[in-house]
Amino acid sequence: MPGPDSYTDRILQDLEASENGYFQIENSGGKAVLKITKPGAKGKKVDYKDVLARVQLFGVEGYNQDQIKKAVALAENKPVEIGTWSKGDPISSYADITISEDHMEAKMILHPPKHGGDLLTEYQLREQIASVGISVGIIDVVIQNQIKNPNFFVPYTIAKGFPPVPGKDGQIKIYFRSDNKPQLEEDEHGRIDYKNIAVIQSVKPGDLIAERIPPKKGEFGKTVNGTIIPYQEEKSVDWHLGPNVELKEDKLYAKIAGRPVLSAAWEIKVDEVIQLEAVDYSTGNIDFPGTIIVEEKIGDGFSLTTNGSIIIRNSVGKAFLKAKGDIVLSGGFMGRGEGYIESEGNIYAKFVEQGKLTAQGSIFVEEAVMHSEISAKDFIRVMGGRGEVMGGTVIAGNSLTCAKLGAVVETKTKVAIGTPPELLDELNRMKKEIAEKEITLHKVQLALTKLVEKSQKKELTQEEKDTITKLKDANEKFTKVLETESKQFETALGSYEPNPDAFVDIEREVFPGVDLSFGAGKNYRMGINSLVGKTRFYLGTDGSIQTDRTVIRKED
């Protein structure tokens, strides 16, 4: 096995083999002298055109092109006389160095020597850089390349300051699935088993349910002149504790067996779970702080109210259900025009007939919604079984998806899409997306800063150099994305109506008798013919409801 010396030798050999050729033109007693250095085995040869351009730039007189071509071809690293300098006093090359207003970047422009003046040496250039107060973030590779192969009259960044890294706020780490959204998995026939959607999680006394992570200090930045830039201070996070939990140091444990819950206000609690065979005159109306599970039927006229969720294993009739969590109706809902169900989360049902449903989140139905009034701030999805929506009124903030909309007998069916009950929900969603990208951008910038700092201490590997390039590209990309999304957020804040992203998807057929509304005052009606096949409706820029195949004329 080769030792470390052999490994180092291979690296040095690779560097030597990949080194490009270079050249110098100097003044020797009024004579222009050219010296060509041969490249390594894998390096790039000196180009005659580059030499000729430099000769003309330096003002060499009476130069011999054949002599130059020969010197380039031989590349013997020997001085070759190619012309003379006779006009004017020799003027050495020099650098113009400028520092940005925020002192985070320094640029340099090299000027060529005249009449045989000397080229700027690396020592002279570094002295000049130090003389203007630049001491941090100096990019050595740029300086060395410009001394070895100067590119005149072109600005190059020679130093970059280090921006401060903001402190990382403390956080509460949750050890249970906090969204409480069931995974709706379809079988090979496209059906969803609403009896096994596992919306209820459970914990035992003593189970760890959350932990407070302390804040992490940030890092000071520095300008190219060495001035310290303070970082944004990190913040600690406070607990918001509900019932049935116990705090030990920075860890939170369940005190009882029950259902762990994280509210929208970040209150953490453990709900008690009550299981009932039925709700009738033997139990009376139920008002319970935790989660309610009913195995059999609920009698007509009875009500269930809870701060948790409600799970009904059987069908629900003319009952009244209200929950701050989700509501799951495994057997469906037959409200007969009087039953009412309200959830601050999502509602899941096998079917809905002559019922009224309101969800602050979304509504999922497997078979059909018939002659009912349902509304959701987010979306409504009637799929998995028959997937039919017929009669009644359907209101969704973002979208409706179903297999069939309306009925053959032209049952009056009203659909209102794109007008959320409140603006706040949509704005919060957009802000969350922006915050996630800001976190990603911060990670990219932190990784880039660490590599740049490392490059000041020692030579980076090629892999690390490639990583710097990729991180710079990612930094630029996410910065632009954040700028774009922030502008979209401001636009939504000032002019939200109507929602241009709202849509209605019908997988199989939409019938006459369906009225569509996309935003306030924008009402449209289906024509006399059904549309068969997969169809999407959305609001076009010309004020008409469009489909992927046709444009439906707006009513007069």
C-alpha positions as CSV (number, residue, x, y, z in Angstrom):
1,M,0.0,0.0,0.0
2,P,1.5,3.4,-1.0
3,G,2.5,5.7,1.9
4,P,1.6,9.3,2.4
5,D,4.7,10.4,0.6
6,S,3.7,8.5,-2.6
7,Y,0.2,10.0,-2.4
8,T,1.7,13.5,-2.1
9,D,4.0,12.8,-5.0
10,R,1.1,11.8,-7.2
11,I,-0.8,15.0,-6.3
12,L,2.3,17.2,-7.1
13,Q,2.8,15.2,-10.4
14,D,-0.8,15.8,-11.4
15,L,-0.5,19.5,-10.6
16,E,2.7,19.8,-12.6
17,A,1.1,17.8,-15.6
18,S,-2.0,20.0,-15.7
19,E,-0.1,23.4,-15.5
20,N,-0.7,25.6,-18.5
21,G,2.1,27.3,-20.4
22,Y,2.7,31.0,-19.9
23,F,4.9,33.9,-21.2
24,Q,6.5,37.1,-20.2
25,I,7.7,40.2,-22.2
26,E,10.5,42.2,-20.6
27,N,12.7,45.2,-21.3
28,S,16.3,44.4,-21.6
29,G,18.4,47.5,-22.4
30,G,15.7,48.8,-24.7
31,K,15.1,45.4,-26.3
32,A,11.8,43.6,-26.1
33,V,12.6,40.0,-24.9
34,L,10.0,37.2,-24.9
35,K,10.2,34.1,-22.7
36,I,7.8,31.2,-23.2
37,T,7.3,28.5,-20.6
38,K,6.3,25.1,-21.7
39,P,3.0,23.6,-20.3
40,G,2.8,20.3,-18.4
41,A,1.8,17.1,-20.2
42,K,-1.9,17.9,-19.8
43,G,-1.7,21.7,-19.8
44,K,-2.6,24.2,-22.5
45,K,0.1,25.6,-24.8
46,V,0.7,29.3,-25.1
47,D,-1.3,30.7,-28.1
48,Y,0.6,32.8,-30.6
49,K,-2.4,35.2,-30.9
50,D,-2.2,35.9,-27.2
51,V,1.5,36.8,-27.4
52,L,0.9,39.0,-30.4
53,A,-1.9,40.9,-28.7
54,R,0.4,41.5,-25.7
55,V,3.2,42.7,-27.9
56,Q,0.9,45.2,-29.5
57,L,-0.5,46.2,-26.2
58,F,3.0,46.9,-24.8
59,G,3.9,49.1,-27.8
60,V,6.8,46.9,-28.9
61,E,8.3,48.3,-32.2
62,G,9.7,46.4,-35.1
63,Y,8.7,43.1,-33.8
64,N,9.4,40.0,-35.8
65,Q,6.3,37.8,-36.1
66,D,8.3,34.8,-37.4
67,Q,10.6,35.0,-34.4
68,I,7.6,35.1,-32.1
69,K,6.0,32.1,-33.8
70,K,9.2,30.2,-33.5
71,A,9.6,31.0,-29.8
72,V,6.0,29.9,-29.2
73,A,6.6,26.7,-31.0
74,L,9.8,25.8,-29.1
75,A,8.7,27.1,-25.7
76,E,12.3,26.7,-24.4
77,N,11.9,29.1,-21.5
78,K,14.8,31.1,-22.9
79,P,14.8,34.9,-23.6
80,V,14.2,35.7,-27.3
81,E,14.7,39.2,-28.7
82,I,11.6,40.1,-30.7
83,G,11.7,43.9,-31.1
84,T,12.6,47.2,-29.4
85,W,11.2,49.9,-27.2
86,S,12.4,53.4,-28.2
87,K,9.6,56.0,-27.5
88,G,9.0,57.4,-24.1
89,D,10.2,56.5,-20.7
90,P,9.4,53.0,-19.3
91,I,6.2,52.9,-17.3
92,S,5.6,49.8,-15.1
93,S,2.3,48.1,-14.9
94,Y,0.0,49.1,-12.0
95,A,-3.3,48.2,-10.4
96,D,-6.4,50.3,-9.7
97,I,-8.1,48.9,-6.6
98,T,-11.6,49.9,-5.5
99,I,-13.7,48.9,-2.5
100,S,-17.5,48.7,-2.5
101,E,-19.6,51.1,-0.4
102,D,-20.4,48.3,2.1
103,H,-16.8,47.3,2.3
104,M,-17.7,43.7,1.5
105,E,-15.9,43.4,-1.9
106,A,-12.7,44.7,-3.5
107,K,-12.0,44.8,-7.2
108,M,-8.8,45.3,-9.2
109,I,-8.0,46.4,-12.7
110,L,-4.5,45.8,-14.0
111,H,-2.9,48.3,-16.4
112,P,-0.1,47.1,-18.8
113,P,3.4,48.4,-18.7
114,K,4.5,50.8,-21.5
115,H,7.8,51.2,-23.3
116,G,9.4,48.3,-21.7
117,G,8.3,49.0,-18.1
118,D,8.2,46.2,-15.6
119,L,5.3,43.9,-14.9
120,L,3.8,44.1,-11.4
121,T,5.1,41.5,-9.1
122,E,3.0,39.6,-6.6
123,Y,4.9,41.2,-3.7
124,Q,4.2,44.7,-5.1
125,L,0.5,43.9,-5.7
126,R,0.0,42.5,-2.2
127,E,1.8,45.6,-0.7
128,Q,-0.7,47.8,-2.7
129,I,-3.6,45.8,-1.4
130,A,-2.4,46.1,2.2
131,S,-1.9,49.9,1.7
132,V,-5.6,50.4,1.1
133,G,-6.5,48.5,4.2
134,I,-7.6,45.2,2.7
135,S,-6.8,42.4,5.1
136,V,-9.7,39.9,5.0
137,G,-11.1,37.5,2.4
138,I,-8.2,38.0,-0.1
139,I,-8.6,35.6,-3.0
140,D,-5.1,34.3,-3.5
141,V,-5.8,32.4,-6.7
142,V,-7.0,35.5,-8.5
143,I,-3.9,37.5,-7.5
144,Q,-1.6,34.6,-8.5
145,N,-3.3,34.1,-11.9
146,Q,-3.2,37.8,-12.7
147,I,0.5,38.0,-12.0
148,K,1.2,34.9,-13.9
149,N,-1.1,35.5,-16.9
150,P,-2.3,39.1,-16.6
151,N,-5.6,40.1,-18.2
152,F,-5.4,43.8,-18.5
153,F,-8.3,46.3,-18.3
154,V,-10.7,43.7,-16.9
155,P,-12.1,44.0,-13.3
156,Y,-11.5,41.1,-11.0
157,T,-12.7,40.6,-7.5
158,I,-9.7,40.2,-5.3
159,A,-11.3,40.1,-1.8
160,K,-14.7,39.4,-0.3
161,G,-15.8,40.0,3.2
162,F,-17.7,37.5,5.3
163,P,-21.4,38.3,6.0
164,P,-22.5,37.5,9.5
165,V,-24.3,34.3,10.1
166,P,-27.5,34.9,12.1
167,G,-28.1,33.0,15.3
168,K,-30.4,30.0,15.1
169,D,-33.5,30.4,17.2
170,G,-34.4,27.7,19.7
171,Q,-37.2,25.3,18.7
172,I,-39.6,22.8,20.0
173,K,-39.0,19.3,18.5
174,I,-42.2,17.3,18.3
175,Y,-41.9,13.5,18.6
176,F,-45.4,12.6,17.2
177,R,-47.0,13.2,13.9
178,S,-48.4,16.7,14.5
179,D,-50.4,17.4,11.3
180,N,-52.9,14.7,12.2
181,K,-53.6,14.2,8.5
182,P,-54.4,10.6,7.6
183,Q,-52.6,8.9,4.8
184,L,-55.4,8.2,2.2
185,E,-54.2,5.2,0.3
186,E,-56.2,3.9,-2.6
187,D,-56.4,0.2,-3.5
188,E,-56.0,-1.2,-7.0
189,H,-59.6,-0.2,-7.7
190,G,-59.0,3.4,-6.7
191,R,-61.0,3.0,-3.5
192,I,-60.1,4.4,0.0
193,D,-60.9,2.5,3.2
194,Y,-62.2,5.3,5.4
195,K,-62.5,2.9,8.3
196,N,-58.7,2.5,8.6
197,I,-57.2,6.0,8.1
198,A,-55.5,6.0,11.5
199,V,-56.2,9.6,12.4
200,I,-55.8,8.8,16.1
201,Q,-52.3,8.5,17.6
202,S,-51.8,7.3,21.1
203,V,-49.2,7.7,23.8
204,K,-48.7,6.1,27.2
205,P,-47.9,7.8,30.5
206,G,-44.2,8.7,30.5
207,D,-43.8,8.8,26.7
208,L,-41.5,11.6,25.5
209,I,-43.7,13.8,23.2
210,A,-41.6,16.9,22.7
211,E,-38.2,18.5,23.5
212,R,-36.9,22.1,23.6
213,I,-33.8,22.6,21.5
214,P,-31.7,25.5,22.8
215,P,-30.8,28.4,20.4
216,K,-27.5,28.4,18.6
217,K,-25.2,31.5,18.5
218,G,-24.5,33.1,15.2
219,E,-21.1,34.2,13.8
220,F,-19.7,37.7,13.4
221,G,-19.0,38.9,9.9
222,K,-16.1,40.9,8.6
223,T,-15.6,43.5,5.9
224,V,-12.5,43.3,3.7
225,N,-11.0,46.0,5.9
226,G,-11.4,43.8,9.0
227,T,-14.4,45.6,10.6
228,I,-16.5,43.3,12.7
229,I,-20.2,43.0,11.6
230,P,-22.6,41.9,14.3
231,Y,-25.0,39.0,13.7
232,Q,-28.7,38.8,14.3
233,E,-29.2,37.6,17.9
234,E,-30.8,34.2,18.3
235,K,-34.0,33.8,20.3
236,S,-35.2,31.2,22.8
237,V,-38.6,29.6,22.5
238,D,-41.2,29.3,25.2
239,W,-43.3,26.3,26.0
240,H,-47.1,26.5,25.5
241,L,-48.4,23.6,27.6
242,G,-51.9,22.2,27.7
243,P,-53.3,19.6,30.0
244,N,-52.0,16.2,30.8
245,V,-48.3,16.8,30.1
246,E,-45.3,17.0,32.4
247,L,-42.1,19.1,31.9
248,K,-38.8,17.7,33.1
249,E,-35.9,20.1,32.3
250,D,-36.3,20.6,28.6
251,K,-38.2,17.5,27.8
252,L,-42.0,17.0,27.8
253,Y,-43.7,13.8,28.7
254,A,-47.3,12.5,28.6
255,K,-49.0,12.2,32.0
256,I,-51.9,10.0,30.9
257,A,-52.7,7.6,28.1
258,G,-54.3,9.5,25.3
259,R,-53.9,11.3,22.1
260,P,-51.0,13.8,21.7
261,V,-52.1,17.1,20.0
262,L,-50.2,20.2,18.7
263,S,-52.6,23.1,18.2
264,A,-52.2,25.9,15.6
265,A,-51.0,28.1,18.5
266,W,-48.3,25.5,19.3
267,E,-50.0,24.4,22.5
268,I,-49.0,20.8,23.3
269,K,-51.4,18.6,25.2
270,V,-52.5,15.0,25.5
271,D,-56.3,14.6,24.9
272,E,-58.2,12.0,26.8
273,V,-59.9,9.5,24.6
274,I,-63.5,8.4,25.3
275,Q,-65.0,5.4,23.5
276,L,-68.8,5.0,23.4
277,E,-70.9,2.3,22.0
278,A,-73.6,4.8,21.0
279,V,-74.9,8.3,21.7
280,D,-78.6,8.3,22.7
281,Y,-80.9,8.9,25.7
282,S,-78.6,6.7,27.8
283,T,-75.7,9.1,27.3
284,G,-77.3,12.4,26.4
285,N,-75.4,15.0,24.5
286,I,-71.6,14.7,24.7
287,D,-69.3,17.6,25.5
288,F,-65.8,16.3,26.1
289,P,-62.4,18.0,26.0
290,G,-60.6,15.1,24.3
291,T,-61.2,12.7,21.4
292,I,-64.5,11.0,21.0
293,I,-64.9,7.6,19.4
294,V,-68.4,6.2,18.8
295,E,-68.6,2.6,17.7
296,E,-72.3,2.4,16.7
297,K,-75.0,5.0,15.9
298,I,-75.8,8.5,17.1
299,G,-79.4,9.2,17.7
300,D,-81.2,11.9,15.8
301,G,-81.0,15.3,17.4
302,F,-78.0,14.5,19.7
303,S,-74.8,16.6,19.7
304,L,-71.1,15.9,20.2
305,T,-68.8,18.8,21.0
306,T,-65.0,18.4,21.6
307,N,-61.7,20.2,21.6
308,G,-60.2,17.1,20.0
309,S,-61.4,14.9,17.1
310,I,-64.5,12.8,16.5
311,I,-64.4,9.3,15.0
312,I,-67.8,7.7,14.1
313,R,-67.5,4.0,13.1
314,N,-71.1,3.9,11.7
315,S,-73.4,6.2,9.7
316,V,-74.5,9.5,11.2
317,G,-78.1,10.9,10.8
318,K,-79.7,14.1,12.0
319,A,-76.9,14.8,14.5
320,F,-74.8,17.8,15.3
321,L,-71.0,17.4,15.5
322,K,-68.5,20.1,16.3
323,A,-64.7,19.5,16.8
324,K,-61.6,21.5,16.9
325,G,-59.7,18.6,15.4
326,D,-60.7,16.3,12.5
327,I,-64.0,14.5,12.1
328,V,-64.1,11.0,10.5
329,L,-67.4,9.5,9.4
330,S,-66.6,5.9,8.4
331,G,-70.2,5.1,7.4
332,G,-71.2,8.5,6.0
333,F,-73.7,11.3,6.8
334,M,-77.5,11.4,6.1
335,G,-78.5,14.8,7.6
336,R,-82.0,14.9,6.1
337,G,-81.6,18.6,5.8
338,E,-81.1,19.2,9.5
339,G,-77.8,17.5,10.5
340,Y,-74.8,19.8,10.8
341,I,-71.1,19.0,11.1
342,E,-68.3,21.5,11.7
343,S,-64.6,20.9,12.0
344,E,-61.6,23.3,12.5
345,G,-59.5,20.6,10.8
346,N,-60.5,18.2,8.0
347,I,-63.7,16.1,7.5
348,Y,-63.6,12.6,6.1
349,A,-66.8,10.8,5.1
350,K,-67.8,7.8,3.0
351,F,-70.8,9.8,1.6
352,V,-72.9,12.9,2.4
353,E,-76.7,13.2,1.7
354,Q,-78.8,16.2,2.6
355,G,-76.2,17.3,5.1
356,K,-74.3,20.5,6.0
357,L,-70.5,20.3,6.4
358,T,-68.1,23.1,7.2
359,A,-64.3,22.5,7.5
360,Q,-61.6,25.0,8.2
361,G,-59.2,22.6,6.4
362,S,-60.4,20.2,3.6
363,I,-63.2,17.8,3.0
364,F,-62.6,14.2,1.6
365,V,-65.6,12.1,0.5
366,E,-65.4,8.6,-1.1
367,E,-68.7,7.9,-2.8
368,A,-71.0,10.9,-3.3
369,V,-72.2,14.3,-2.1
370,M,-75.9,14.6,-2.8
371,H,-78.2,17.6,-2.3
372,S,-75.9,19.0,0.5
373,E,-74.2,22.2,1.5
374,I,-70.5,21.7,2.0
375,S,-67.7,24.3,2.3
376,A,-63.9,24.1,3.0
377,K,-61.3,26.8,3.2
378,D,-58.8,24.6,1.4
379,F,-60.1,22.0,-1.1
380,I,-62.8,19.4,-1.5
381,R,-62.1,15.9,-3.0
382,V,-64.9,13.5,-3.8
383,M,-63.0,10.5,-5.2
384,G,-62.1,6.9,-4.5
385,G,-65.6,5.3,-5.2
386,R,-68.3,6.8,-7.4
387,G,-67.0,10.3,-6.8
388,E,-70.3,12.1,-7.6
389,V,-71.4,15.6,-6.7
390,M,-75.0,16.3,-7.5
391,G,-77.4,19.0,-6.2
392,G,-76.8,21.5,-3.4
393,T,-73.9,23.9,-3.0
394,V,-70.2,23.3,-2.9
395,I,-67.8,26.0,-1.8
396,A,-64.0,25.6,-1.7
397,G,-61.2,28.1,-1.3
398,N,-58.9,26.4,-3.7
399,S,-60.3,23.5,-5.7
400,L,-62.9,20.8,-6.2
401,T,-62.0,17.4,-7.6
402,C,-64.6,14.7,-8.4
403,A,-65.5,12.0,-10.9
404,K,-68.9,13.4,-11.9
405,L,-70.4,16.9,-11.4
406,G,-74.2,17.3,-11.6
407,A,-76.7,14.7,-12.8
408,V,-78.3,13.5,-16.0
409,V,-81.6,15.1,-15.0
410,E,-79.9,18.5,-14.8
411,T,-80.1,18.7,-11.0
412,K,-79.3,22.3,-9.9
413,T,-75.7,22.2,-8.6
414,K,-73.9,25.3,-7.5
415,V,-70.1,25.4,-7.2
416,A,-68.1,28.4,-5.9
417,I,-64.4,28.1,-6.2
418,G,-61.5,30.6,-5.5
419,T,-63.1,32.8,-2.8
420,P,-61.7,31.7,0.6
421,P,-63.7,32.8,3.6
422,E,-60.6,34.6,4.9
423,L,-57.5,36.0,3.2
424,L,-55.3,35.0,6.1
425,D,-55.0,31.3,5.5
426,E,-53.6,31.8,2.0
427,L,-51.1,34.4,3.1
428,N,-49.9,32.2,5.9
429,R,-49.3,29.4,3.4
430,M,-47.2,31.6,1.2
431,K,-45.3,32.9,4.1
432,K,-44.5,29.4,5.2
433,E,-43.1,28.6,1.8
434,I,-40.9,31.7,1.8
435,A,-39.6,30.8,5.3
436,E,-38.7,27.3,4.2
437,K,-36.7,28.7,1.3
438,E,-35.0,31.2,3.6
439,I,-33.9,28.3,5.8
440,T,-32.5,26.5,2.7
441,L,-30.7,29.6,1.5
442,H,-29.2,30.1,5.0
443,K,-27.8,26.5,4.9
444,V,-26.3,27.1,1.5
445,Q,-24.7,30.4,2.6
446,L,-23.3,28.9,5.8
447,A,-21.7,26.0,3.9
448,L,-20.2,28.5,1.4
449,T,-18.8,30.7,4.1
450,K,-17.1,27.7,5.9
451,L,-15.4,26.6,2.7
452,V,-14.3,30.1,1.8
453,E,-12.8,30.5,5.3
454,K,-11.1,27.2,4.9
455,S,-9.6,28.4,1.6
456,Q,-7.9,31.2,3.5
457,K,-6.0,28.7,5.7
458,K,-5.1,26.0,3.2
459,E,-5.4,25.0,-0.4
460,L,-8.8,23.4,-1.1
461,T,-9.2,20.0,-2.9
462,Q,-10.6,20.1,-6.4
463,E,-13.8,18.5,-5.0
464,E,-14.1,21.4,-2.5
465,K,-13.5,23.9,-5.2
466,D,-16.2,22.3,-7.3
467,T,-18.5,22.4,-4.2
468,I,-17.9,26.2,-3.9
469,T,-19.0,26.7,-7.5
470,K,-22.1,24.6,-6.9
471,L,-22.9,26.5,-3.7
472,K,-22.5,29.8,-5.4
473,D,-24.9,28.7,-8.1
474,A,-27.4,27.5,-5.5
475,N,-27.1,30.8,-3.6
476,E,-27.9,32.8,-6.7
477,K,-30.8,30.5,-7.6
478,F,-32.5,30.6,-4.2
479,T,-31.9,34.4,-3.8
480,K,-33.8,35.0,-7.1
481,V,-36.6,32.5,-6.1
482,L,-37.1,34.3,-2.8
483,E,-37.2,37.7,-4.5
484,T,-39.9,36.3,-6.9
485,E,-42.0,34.7,-4.2
486,S,-41.8,37.8,-1.9
487,K,-43.2,39.9,-4.8
488,Q,-46.0,37.4,-5.3
489,F,-46.8,37.6,-1.6
490,E,-47.1,41.4,-1.8
491,T,-49.3,41.1,-4.9
492,A,-51.6,38.7,-3.2
493,L,-51.8,41.0,-0.2
494,G,-53.0,43.9,-2.3
495,S,-55.2,42.2,-4.9
496,Y,-56.4,38.7,-3.9
497,E,-59.8,38.5,-5.6
498,P,-60.3,36.4,-7.6
499,N,-57.9,33.5,-6.9
500,P,-56.3,32.8,-10.3
501,D,-55.0,29.4,-9.1
502,A,-58.5,28.0,-8.3
503,F,-59.8,25.1,-10.4
504,V,-62.4,22.4,-10.7
505,D,-61.2,18.9,-11.9
506,I,-63.9,16.5,-13.2
507,E,-62.5,13.1,-14.1
508,R,-65.4,11.7,-16.1
509,E,-68.4,14.0,-16.9
510,V,-70.0,17.3,-16.1
511,F,-73.7,17.8,-16.7
512,P,-76.0,20.7,-17.6
513,G,-77.6,22.4,-14.6
514,V,-74.2,23.1,-13.0
515,D,-73.4,26.8,-12.1
516,L,-69.8,27.7,-11.6
517,S,-68.5,30.8,-9.8
518,F,-64.8,31.8,-9.7
519,G,-64.6,34.7,-7.3
520,A,-67.0,37.5,-6.3
521,G,-69.3,38.6,-9.2
522,K,-67.9,36.1,-11.7
523,N,-70.8,33.6,-12.3
524,Y,-71.0,31.2,-15.2
525,R,-73.4,28.5,-16.3
526,M,-72.8,25.2,-18.2
527,G,-74.3,24.9,-21.7
528,I,-77.0,22.5,-22.8
529,N,-74.6,19.6,-23.5
530,S,-72.6,17.5,-21.2
531,L,-68.8,17.4,-21.3
532,V,-67.5,13.9,-21.3
533,G,-64.0,13.0,-20.3
534,K,-61.4,14.6,-18.0
535,T,-62.0,18.3,-17.8
536,R,-60.5,21.1,-15.9
537,F,-62.2,24.5,-15.4
538,Y,-60.2,27.6,-14.4
539,L,-60.5,31.3,-14.6
540,G,-58.8,32.7,-17.7
541,T,-57.2,36.2,-18.0
542,D,-60.1,37.3,-20.3
543,G,-62.7,36.8,-17.6
544,S,-64.1,33.5,-18.9
545,I,-64.1,30.0,-17.5
546,Q,-61.8,27.9,-19.7
547,T,-61.3,24.2,-20.0
548,D,-58.4,22.3,-21.5
549,R,-60.5,21.8,-24.6
550,T,-62.9,24.7,-25.0
551,V,-63.8,28.2,-23.7
552,I,-67.2,28.5,-22.1
553,R,-68.9,31.8,-23.0
554,K,-69.7,34.1,-20.1
555,E,-73.4,34.8,-19.3
556,D,-74.7,38.2,-20.3
